[in-house]
Amino acid sequence: MNTLSENSHLAAIDIGSNAARLLIKKVNQEADGSIRLSKALFLRIPLRLGVDVFGQGKITKEREERFLRMIKAFHQLMKIYEVETYRACATSALRDAKNGKRIIKKINRKTGIDIEIISGQEEAAIIYDNHIEAYTGPGNYLYVDVGGGSTEISFISQKELISSVSYNVGTLRMLSGTVGAEVLEQMARDLTNLTQGYQDIVLIGSGGNINKLYRLASKHDKKKERLPVTTVEKLHNQLSKLTVEQRMETYGLKPDRADVIVPAAEIFLHIARSVQADTILVPTFGLADGIIHDLAQENLPFS
């Protein structure tokens, strides 16, 4: 265990199937002795490992080189910010890639950065433990994090975690045609059975796509952090009729968002219908935030 002081910097690297993120936060001690973490840097790179993995089963040489260059850049940025401790986690794409372990060993040799491949359950737990528990009040909630390669789901009732599961259902998997109807049907059955007897379930949405859908909807839905499922349906209908290029032009979407936003909406809608939810809460946090919080809890001497 490291002991961090005031003005220390913590870093999290989140290597997802669609994008990779570097988050650096500064440790600030308030006058009353409490600790506040402030964002010093956030960088998102559309690495898109899942495009290779879900189509070919492995990461191509070209994307491997891009991956290495990205981690080298992240490492230099961490040096600039004098990061004292970090954690780098990879999720669905590297879990499935035949050459994933070889690549992260190579990256470790070249950069010194140690990348952990974590399970879907651990991914869900990191976010739940550090954010969802504090966010939810009395009631029934289904936390849903839709990524490029997998969807993590945690069911919380009256502030108690009932279940946490992961499905190989993600936006890039759907675009690659590797998510069969039986997988979606099984997920729906599981969720229906899991939530049977619980009333008024509210979804908590996580990931870049639901945040983008929320921002697109904010022009006509002003209720803070609440996105009606009917609004997601309307947006899905509008977006699905357009080409990727038209989505970029009409809605100002980046290329790596314009293609995955439709399957993301479909996944959220599929889950909402399975549990008869009519509302999605959209707080802004993710895996990188959870990693930082864990690092602070493990390393800070302050109460």
MODAVEN-V150423 format. One record per helix or strand of 2 or more residues. SS is the DSSP state (@ for helix, = for strand). FROM is the first residue (numbers start at 1). TO is the last residue. If there is no record, write none. Layout:
# MODAVEN-V150423
SS&FROM&TO + SS&FROM&TO
This chain:
# MODAVEN-V150423
=&9&15 + =&20&29 + =&35&45 + @&49&56 + @&61&80 + =&83&90 + @&92&96 + @&100&111 + =&115&117 + @&120&135 + =&140&146 + =&151&157 + =&160&167 + @&171&175 + @&181&194 + =&201&206 + @&208&217 + =&226&228 + @&229&240 + @&244&251 + @&255&258 + @&260&275 + =&279&281 + @&287&299
